[in-house]
């Protein structure tokens, strides 16, 4: 039978057999539909990309306040949109290396203070203008401008000067930083005509697709850009991203064929969904983490004894078991785990401790009034259930945690980074410098715990300049320990990214940087014939 299956697979790869024909012949050999579907997918992928068709993506994390301005996107769906129409200077690959994009090459001085990015020739914006080094410079100037409110603002703090010199974009740093290309791969830093100063939300980029329809909170439609420079991306004629914040609706849309791929598959149904005919669940571990964030400058969270009480009052193992169900692991109240190359695994793991939680709560002098934790289904898969578990474990320590459920729509503009205690998530970043600079540098616009310490900032900058890996690891260890014991982030768990795709999708490959191939599945995948 194996010889016959191999023959059928070769026929698919050669383009001589349709899916219907393959499934019928495999069934006649006694092969189950699930196994046959997997065999067909493997054979079809081997045939290479297929061009054409409308690829539909169902995403959570969308709302009516979403924008096409790359500087201010704050959740996965708008990140997907800017990735669809935009290109960055460089990208971080699934293997953790730097891939040139608008820049065709990257070079640095020996001390890593001066970086030269040679701009690729012949790349065109959707408005017909050729991308130049000046456009790159203006983009970086906009994102480093205090008025931009860019999520990449903290990443650009170490830049002393920038300039466009012919085909080169040149960056000079105050202190050397070997990780600068990783910082500039941040998804906010989409290159726009004249940096996007005139109309940052126009949706004009140099990416594989042009914006056709922008309906925040509903759908976003794109068509293939005729003059796109990279033949290895943009296989579908059209891409549509549909806002499906409700997990049940998202799953149903995939099962019914309304969409071809979804993100944020709930762990409690992942294994069941993977057994469904013609569907495949894809998961990958990485730096992503689910958190509860406290503003350390706002009462009662400005009292570290209360912060410690809440950290000891959360039962991490129970949360990992009941919320992640095998798709992730324990967190330790800092944003770094073993996915990072300079992770210090000697930092003690914090455990649930009712006595310590009660002790710290008493020392905090809190008046016993309800401590409001705001949460929504869209904060992360299982967020509402996780908050309920937190409430129960805190109650055992005498801590009056009260859950306020918020609507998904507007959560990322009205609650996250606005309210003093809420549920959130981070996809993580490729390197520790980028994670700390994005969320814990005093000047970062996305400092969602309001953590602002000059000494902490100085350590981030010192780690950037340190060339000795052992010494650099020690600095990062100190940063992690400080946040663990004094910061405003409660990190109970690191999550796998769990996606699901139809077997009509080809070219899918897991990427630990973010869901759905680092939010780029729609431009890297294709629809099989």
C-alpha positions as CSV (number, residue, x, y, z in Angstrom):
1,X,0.0,0.0,0.0
2,X,2.9,2.4,0.8
3,X,4.1,2.2,-2.8
4,X,0.6,3.1,-4.0
5,X,0.4,6.1,-1.6
6,X,3.9,7.2,-2.8
7,X,2.7,7.1,-6.4
8,X,-0.4,9.1,-5.5
9,X,1.7,11.7,-3.7
10,X,4.0,12.1,-6.6
11,X,1.0,12.7,-8.9
12,X,-0.1,15.5,-6.6
13,X,3.4,17.0,-6.5
14,X,3.5,16.9,-10.3
15,X,0.2,18.6,-10.5
16,X,-1.5,15.6,-12.1
17,X,-4.1,14.9,-9.4
18,X,-6.6,17.1,-7.6
19,X,-7.3,16.9,-3.9
20,X,-10.7,15.2,-4.5
21,X,-9.1,12.5,-6.7
22,X,-6.3,11.9,-4.1
23,X,-8.7,11.6,-1.2
24,X,-10.9,9.2,-3.1
25,X,-8.1,6.9,-4.2
26,X,-6.6,7.0,-0.7
27,X,-9.9,6.1,0.9
28,X,-10.1,3.1,-1.5
29,X,-6.8,1.9,-0.1
30,X,-8.3,2.1,3.5
31,X,-6.5,5.3,4.5
32,X,-8.5,7.5,7.0
33,X,-9.5,11.0,5.9
34,X,-7.2,12.6,8.5
35,X,-4.1,10.7,7.4
36,X,-5.0,11.2,3.7
37,X,-5.4,14.9,4.3
38,X,-2.0,15.1,5.9
39,X,-0.4,13.2,3.0
40,X,-2.1,15.4,0.5
41,X,-0.9,18.6,2.2
42,X,2.7,17.3,2.3
43,X,2.6,16.4,-1.4
44,X,1.0,19.7,-2.4
45,X,3.5,21.7,-0.5
46,X,6.3,19.9,-2.2
47,X,4.9,21.1,-5.5
48,X,5.7,24.7,-4.5
49,X,3.7,27.9,-4.4
50,X,0.4,28.3,-6.2
51,X,-0.6,31.7,-7.3
52,X,-4.1,33.2,-7.3
53,X,-7.3,33.2,-5.3
54,X,-8.6,34.9,-2.2
55,X,-6.9,34.0,1.1
56,X,-9.0,34.7,4.1
57,X,-7.7,35.1,7.6
58,X,-9.7,35.2,10.8
59,X,-8.0,37.1,13.6
60,X,-8.7,38.1,17.2
61,X,-7.5,41.4,18.7
62,X,-9.4,43.8,16.3
63,X,-11.5,46.7,17.3
64,X,-13.3,49.8,15.9
65,X,-10.4,52.1,17.1
66,X,-7.8,50.2,15.0
67,X,-5.6,52.3,12.7
68,X,-3.3,51.7,9.7
69,X,-0.7,53.9,11.3
70,X,2.2,51.5,12.0
71,X,3.4,53.6,14.9
72,X,0.4,53.0,17.1
73,X,-0.8,49.4,16.3
74,X,-1.1,47.5,19.5
75,X,-2.6,44.1,18.9
76,X,-2.2,41.2,16.5
77,X,-4.9,42.1,13.9
78,X,-3.6,45.6,13.1
79,X,0.0,44.2,13.2
80,X,-1.2,41.8,10.6
81,X,-2.6,44.6,8.5
82,X,0.6,46.7,8.5
83,X,2.6,43.6,7.7
84,X,0.4,42.9,4.7
85,X,0.8,46.3,3.1
86,X,4.2,47.3,4.5
87,X,7.9,46.4,4.5
88,X,10.5,47.0,7.1
89,X,14.2,47.7,6.8
90,X,15.0,44.1,8.1
91,X,13.0,41.2,9.6
92,X,13.8,38.6,12.2
93,X,13.5,35.1,10.8
94,X,11.9,32.1,12.5
95,X,15.5,30.9,13.2
96,X,16.4,34.1,15.0
97,X,18.6,35.6,12.2
98,X,18.2,39.0,10.5
99,X,16.7,38.9,7.0
100,X,17.3,42.0,4.9
101,X,14.1,43.5,3.3
102,X,14.2,47.2,2.3
103,X,17.9,47.0,3.2
104,X,19.7,44.6,1.0
105,X,22.7,44.5,3.3
106,X,23.7,45.5,6.8
107,X,27.2,46.3,8.0
108,X,28.5,47.7,11.3
109,X,31.8,49.2,12.6
110,X,34.0,47.1,14.9
111,X,32.6,48.8,18.0
112,X,28.9,48.3,16.8
113,X,28.4,52.1,17.1
114,X,28.0,52.9,13.4
115,X,25.6,50.9,11.2
116,X,25.1,51.1,7.5
117,X,22.0,49.8,5.8
118,X,22.3,49.7,2.0
119,X,18.8,50.3,0.5
120,X,17.6,47.9,-2.1
121,X,17.1,49.3,-5.6
122,X,13.9,49.1,-7.5
123,X,11.5,48.8,-4.5
124,X,8.3,50.8,-5.1
125,X,5.7,52.2,-2.9
126,X,2.0,51.6,-3.7
127,X,1.8,55.3,-4.9
128,X,4.4,54.7,-7.5
129,X,7.3,56.4,-5.7
130,X,10.6,54.6,-5.5
131,X,11.8,53.8,-1.9
132,X,14.9,55.8,-1.0
133,X,17.2,56.1,2.0
134,X,15.6,59.4,2.7
135,X,12.2,57.6,3.2
136,X,13.9,55.3,5.6
137,X,15.4,58.2,7.5
138,X,12.1,60.1,7.7
139,X,10.4,56.9,8.9
140,X,12.9,56.6,11.7
141,X,12.6,60.3,12.5
142,X,8.8,60.0,12.9
143,X,9.0,57.0,15.2
144,X,11.7,58.6,17.4
145,X,9.6,61.8,17.6
146,X,8.0,62.3,21.0
147,X,4.8,63.4,19.3
148,X,4.4,60.1,17.4
149,X,3.4,58.0,20.4
150,X,5.1,55.1,18.5
151,X,5.4,51.8,20.2
152,X,9.0,51.7,18.9
153,X,10.0,55.0,20.6
154,X,12.0,53.3,23.3
155,X,13.9,51.2,20.8
156,X,15.3,54.3,19.1
157,X,16.5,56.0,22.3
158,X,20.1,55.0,21.9
159,X,20.5,56.6,18.4
160,X,22.8,59.6,18.5
161,X,22.3,60.5,14.9
162,X,20.9,59.2,11.6
163,X,21.4,60.3,8.0
164,X,20.7,59.3,4.4
165,X,23.8,59.1,2.3
166,X,23.1,58.1,-1.3
167,X,21.7,54.6,-1.2
168,X,22.7,54.1,2.4
169,X,20.9,54.7,5.7
170,X,23.5,55.3,8.4
171,X,22.9,55.1,12.1
172,X,25.3,56.3,14.8
173,X,24.8,55.1,18.4
174,X,26.0,56.7,21.6
175,X,27.1,53.3,22.7
176,X,27.7,50.2,20.7
177,X,24.8,47.7,20.3
178,X,25.2,44.5,18.4
179,X,21.4,44.0,18.5
180,X,20.5,47.1,16.6
181,X,19.2,45.3,13.5
182,X,16.8,43.3,15.8
183,X,15.5,46.6,17.2
184,X,14.9,47.9,13.7
185,X,13.0,44.8,12.8
186,X,10.2,45.9,15.1
187,X,6.8,45.7,13.3
188,X,6.0,49.4,14.0
189,X,8.9,50.4,11.8
190,X,7.2,50.0,8.4
191,X,8.9,52.2,5.8
192,X,6.5,54.8,4.5
193,X,6.8,57.6,1.8
194,X,8.5,60.5,3.5
195,X,8.2,58.5,6.7
196,X,4.4,58.9,6.9
197,X,4.5,62.4,8.2
198,X,1.8,63.6,5.8
199,X,-0.8,60.9,6.5
200,X,0.6,58.0,8.6
201,X,-2.7,56.0,8.5
202,X,-3.0,56.1,4.7
203,X,-1.9,52.5,4.4
204,X,0.7,53.3,1.7
205,X,3.7,51.0,1.9
206,X,6.0,48.8,-0.2
207,X,4.5,45.5,0.8
208,X,3.0,42.7,-1.2
209,X,-0.6,44.0,-1.0
210,X,-2.4,47.3,-1.4
211,X,-5.2,48.3,0.9
212,X,-8.6,48.1,-0.8
213,X,-11.0,48.3,2.2
214,X,-10.3,49.3,5.8
215,X,-13.3,48.7,8.1
216,X,-11.9,48.7,11.7
217,X,-13.5,46.1,13.8
218,X,-15.1,44.3,10.8
219,X,-12.7,43.5,8.0
220,X,-9.7,44.6,6.0
221,X,-9.3,43.8,2.3
222,X,-6.1,43.9,0.1
223,X,-5.1,43.2,-3.5
224,X,-1.7,42.1,-4.8
225,X,0.5,45.0,-5.6
226,X,1.5,44.6,-9.3
227,X,5.0,46.0,-8.9
228,X,5.9,44.1,-5.7
229,X,9.6,43.3,-5.7
230,X,9.8,39.9,-4.0
231,X,8.6,36.9,-6.0
232,X,8.7,34.7,-2.9
233,X,5.8,36.4,-1.2
234,X,2.3,37.5,-2.1
235,X,0.9,34.4,-3.8
236,X,-2.8,35.1,-3.5
237,X,-4.5,37.6,-5.7
238,X,-6.4,39.0,-2.7
239,X,-6.2,38.8,1.0
240,X,-9.0,39.5,3.4
241,X,-8.5,39.8,7.2
242,X,-11.8,39.3,9.1
243,X,-12.2,40.5,12.7
244,X,-13.3,37.5,14.8
245,X,-12.7,38.4,18.4
246,X,-14.9,35.7,19.8
247,X,-13.0,32.4,20.0
248,X,-16.0,30.3,19.2
249,X,-16.9,32.3,16.2
250,X,-13.3,32.2,15.0
251,X,-13.2,28.4,15.3
252,X,-16.6,28.0,13.6
253,X,-15.4,30.3,10.7
254,X,-12.5,28.0,10.0
255,X,-14.6,24.8,10.3
256,X,-17.2,26.1,7.9
257,X,-14.6,27.3,5.3
258,X,-15.4,31.0,5.8
259,X,-11.7,31.6,6.5
260,X,-8.5,29.6,5.8
261,X,-6.6,30.2,8.9
262,X,-7.1,31.5,12.5
263,X,-4.9,32.5,15.4
264,X,-5.5,32.2,19.2
265,X,-6.9,28.7,19.2
266,X,-8.1,28.1,22.7
267,X,-5.9,25.4,24.3
268,X,-9.0,23.6,25.7
269,X,-10.2,22.8,22.2
270,X,-6.9,22.6,20.3
271,X,-6.5,18.8,20.4
272,X,-10.1,18.3,19.4
273,X,-9.8,20.7,16.5
274,X,-6.7,19.0,15.3
275,X,-8.7,15.8,14.8
276,X,-11.3,17.6,12.6
277,X,-11.1,16.6,8.9
278,X,-9.2,19.0,6.7
279,X,-7.9,21.1,9.6
280,X,-4.5,21.3,11.3
281,X,-3.5,22.9,14.6
282,X,0.0,24.4,14.6
283,X,1.7,25.4,17.8
284,X,5.1,26.7,18.7
285,X,6.8,27.7,22.0
286,X,8.5,31.1,22.1
287,X,8.8,34.3,24.2
288,X,5.1,35.0,24.2
289,X,3.6,35.5,27.7
290,X,0.2,36.3,29.3
291,X,0.3,38.9,32.1
292,X,-1.6,41.0,34.6
293,X,0.0,44.5,34.6
294,X,-0.1,47.0,37.4
295,X,0.7,50.7,37.2
296,X,3.5,51.1,39.8
297,X,2.8,54.9,40.0
298,X,-0.9,54.5,40.9
299,X,-2.4,53.6,44.3
300,X,-2.6,51.0,45.6
301,X,-0.1,49.5,43.2
302,X,2.6,52.0,44.1
303,X,3.2,49.9,47.2
304,X,5.6,47.1,46.5
305,X,4.3,45.0,49.4
306,X,0.9,44.9,47.7
307,X,2.5,44.0,44.4
308,X,4.4,41.1,46.1
309,X,1.2,40.0,47.8
310,X,-0.6,39.7,44.4
311,X,2.4,37.9,42.9
312,X,2.5,35.3,45.7
313,X,-1.3,35.0,45.5
314,X,-1.5,33.6,42.0
315,X,-1.3,29.9,41.5
316,X,0.8,29.6,38.4
317,X,0.8,25.8,38.1
318,X,-3.0,25.7,38.3
319,X,-3.2,28.4,35.6
320,X,-0.8,26.6,33.3
321,X,-2.7,23.3,33.8
322,X,-6.2,24.7,33.4
323,X,-5.7,27.6,30.9
324,X,-2.7,26.5,28.7
325,X,-3.4,22.7,28.9
326,X,0.1,21.7,27.8
327,X,0.5,24.6,25.3
328,X,3.0,26.6,27.4
329,X,4.8,26.8,30.8
330,X,5.4,28.7,34.0
331,X,6.1,32.4,34.2
332,X,8.2,34.1,36.8
333,X,7.0,37.8,37.0
334,X,9.5,38.9,34.3
335,X,9.2,39.0,30.5
336,X,12.1,36.6,29.8
337,X,12.2,32.9,29.5
338,X,14.5,30.2,28.0
339,X,13.5,31.3,24.4
340,X,16.2,34.1,24.9
341,X,19.8,33.1,24.4
342,X,21.1,34.9,27.5
343,X,18.4,33.7,29.9
344,X,19.5,33.0,33.5
345,X,17.8,29.7,34.6
346,X,19.2,30.1,38.1
347,X,16.6,32.7,39.1
348,X,14.3,31.0,41.6
349,X,10.8,30.2,40.4
350,X,8.2,32.0,42.4
351,X,5.4,29.7,43.6
352,X,2.0,30.1,45.0
353,X,2.3,30.8,48.8
354,X,-0.8,31.8,50.7
355,X,1.1,32.6,53.9
356,X,3.6,34.9,52.1
357,X,0.7,36.6,50.1
358,X,-1.2,37.3,53.4
359,X,2.0,38.6,55.1
360,X,2.8,41.0,52.3
361,X,-0.8,42.1,52.0
362,X,-0.8,42.9,55.7
363,X,2.5,44.9,55.4
364,X,1.1,46.9,52.5
365,X,-1.4,48.6,54.8
366,X,-4.2,48.2,52.1
367,X,-7.6,49.4,53.4
368,X,-9.4,46.2,52.3
369,X,-11.4,47.9,49.5
370,X,-11.8,45.9,46.3
371,X,-8.8,45.7,44.0
372,X,-10.2,46.0,40.5
373,X,-8.7,43.7,37.8
374,X,-10.0,44.5,34.3
375,X,-10.1,41.8,31.8
376,X,-11.7,40.8,28.4
377,X,-11.9,37.7,26.4
378,X,-9.6,39.4,23.8
379,X,-6.8,40.0,26.3
380,X,-5.5,36.5,25.7
381,X,-7.2,33.1,25.2
382,X,-8.7,32.1,28.5
383,X,-8.1,35.5,30.1
384,X,-11.5,35.6,31.8
385,X,-11.1,32.1,33.3
386,X,-7.5,33.0,34.3
387,X,-8.8,36.0,36.2
388,X,-11.4,33.9,38.0
389,X,-8.7,31.5,39.1
390,X,-6.6,34.4,40.3
391,X,-9.5,35.8,42.2
392,X,-10.0,32.4,44.0
393,X,-6.4,31.9,44.9
394,X,-6.1,35.5,46.1
395,X,-9.2,35.1,48.3
396,X,-7.5,32.3,50.1
397,X,-4.9,34.9,51.3
398,X,-7.5,37.4,52.3
399,X,-6.9,39.7,49.3
400,X,-10.1,41.3,47.9
401,X,-9.6,40.9,44.2
402,X,-12.6,42.0,42.1
403,X,-12.9,41.2,38.4
404,X,-14.4,43.7,36.0
405,X,-15.1,42.3,32.6
406,X,-14.6,44.8,29.8
407,X,-15.8,44.6,26.1
408,X,-13.3,43.4,23.5
409,X,-14.0,46.4,21.3
410,X,-11.8,49.2,22.5
411,X,-9.9,47.1,25.0
412,X,-6.5,48.0,23.6
413,X,-7.2,51.7,23.5
414,X,-9.4,52.2,26.5
415,X,-8.1,49.6,29.0
416,X,-4.6,48.4,28.3
417,X,-2.0,51.0,29.0
418,X,-4.8,53.2,30.4
419,X,-6.3,51.4,33.4
420,X,-4.0,50.7,36.5
421,X,-4.6,46.9,36.6
422,X,-5.6,44.7,33.7
423,X,-4.9,41.5,31.8
424,X,-2.7,41.7,28.7
425,X,-0.2,39.7,26.6
426,X,3.1,40.2,25.0
427,X,4.4,38.3,22.0
428,X,7.9,38.7,23.3
429,X,10.8,39.9,21.2
430,X,13.8,38.2,19.5
431,X,16.3,39.6,22.0
432,X,16.2,40.8,25.6
433,X,17.3,44.4,24.7
434,X,14.2,44.8,22.5
435,X,11.8,43.4,25.1
436,X,13.2,45.6,27.9
437,X,13.4,48.7,25.7
438,X,9.9,48.3,24.4
439,X,8.1,47.8,27.7
440,X,10.4,48.7,30.7
441,X,12.6,51.7,29.6
442,X,11.3,54.8,31.3
443,X,10.8,56.6,28.0
444,X,9.0,53.8,26.2
445,X,5.5,54.6,25.1
446,X,4.5,51.0,25.7
447,X,5.7,51.0,29.3
448,X,2.4,49.5,30.5
449,X,3.5,49.1,34.1
450,X,4.7,52.7,34.4
451,X,8.1,51.3,35.5
452,X,10.5,54.2,35.5
453,X,13.9,54.0,37.1
454,X,17.1,55.7,36.0
455,X,19.2,52.9,37.4
456,X,17.2,50.3,35.4
457,X,17.5,52.4,32.2
458,X,21.3,52.6,32.8
459,X,21.5,48.8,33.0
460,X,19.6,48.4,29.8
461,X,22.1,50.7,28.0
462,X,25.0,49.0,29.7
463,X,23.9,45.6,28.5
464,X,23.7,47.0,24.9
465,X,27.3,48.1,25.0
466,X,28.7,45.0,26.7
467,X,30.5,42.7,24.3
468,X,31.3,40.0,26.8
469,X,28.4,37.5,26.7
470,X,28.9,36.4,30.3
471,X,28.9,39.9,31.6
472,X,25.9,40.8,29.4
473,X,24.0,37.8,30.7
474,X,24.7,38.9,34.3
475,X,23.3,42.4,33.6
476,X,20.1,40.8,32.1
477,X,19.9,38.5,35.1
478,X,19.9,41.6,37.4
479,X,17.2,43.2,35.3
480,X,15.0,40.1,35.5
481,X,15.5,39.7,39.2
482,X,14.6,43.4,39.8
483,X,11.4,43.1,37.8
484,X,10.5,39.8,39.4
485,X,10.8,41.3,42.9
486,X,9.9,44.9,42.5
487,X,8.2,45.4,39.1
488,X,4.5,45.8,38.2
489,X,4.2,42.8,35.9
490,X,2.6,39.5,37.1
491,X,3.6,36.9,34.6
492,X,2.0,33.5,35.5
493,X,2.7,31.8,32.2
494,X,4.5,31.7,28.9
495,X,2.2,30.6,26.1
496,X,2.6,28.7,22.9
497,X,1.3,30.4,19.8
498,X,-1.6,28.1,18.7
499,X,-2.9,28.6,15.2
500,X,-5.2,26.4,13.0
501,X,-5.2,26.2,9.2
502,X,-7.3,24.6,6.5
503,X,-5.5,21.9,4.5
504,X,-6.1,24.1,1.5
505,X,-3.3,26.3,2.7
506,X,0.2,25.7,1.5
507,X,3.5,27.1,2.7
508,X,2.7,27.3,6.4
509,X,5.7,27.1,8.8
510,X,5.7,27.7,12.5
511,X,7.5,30.9,13.7
512,X,8.2,31.4,17.4
513,X,8.2,35.2,17.1
514,X,4.4,35.7,16.9
515,X,1.2,33.9,15.8
516,X,0.5,33.0,12.2
517,X,4.1,33.0,11.0
518,X,5.0,36.2,12.8
519,X,1.7,37.8,11.5
520,X,2.9,37.1,7.9
521,X,1.1,33.9,6.9
522,X,-1.1,35.8,4.6
523,X,1.8,37.0,2.5
524,X,3.9,33.8,2.7
525,X,1.3,31.1,2.2
526,X,-0.8,30.2,-0.8
527,X,-4.0,28.4,-1.6
528,X,-3.5,24.9,-3.1
529,X,-5.0,24.2,-6.5
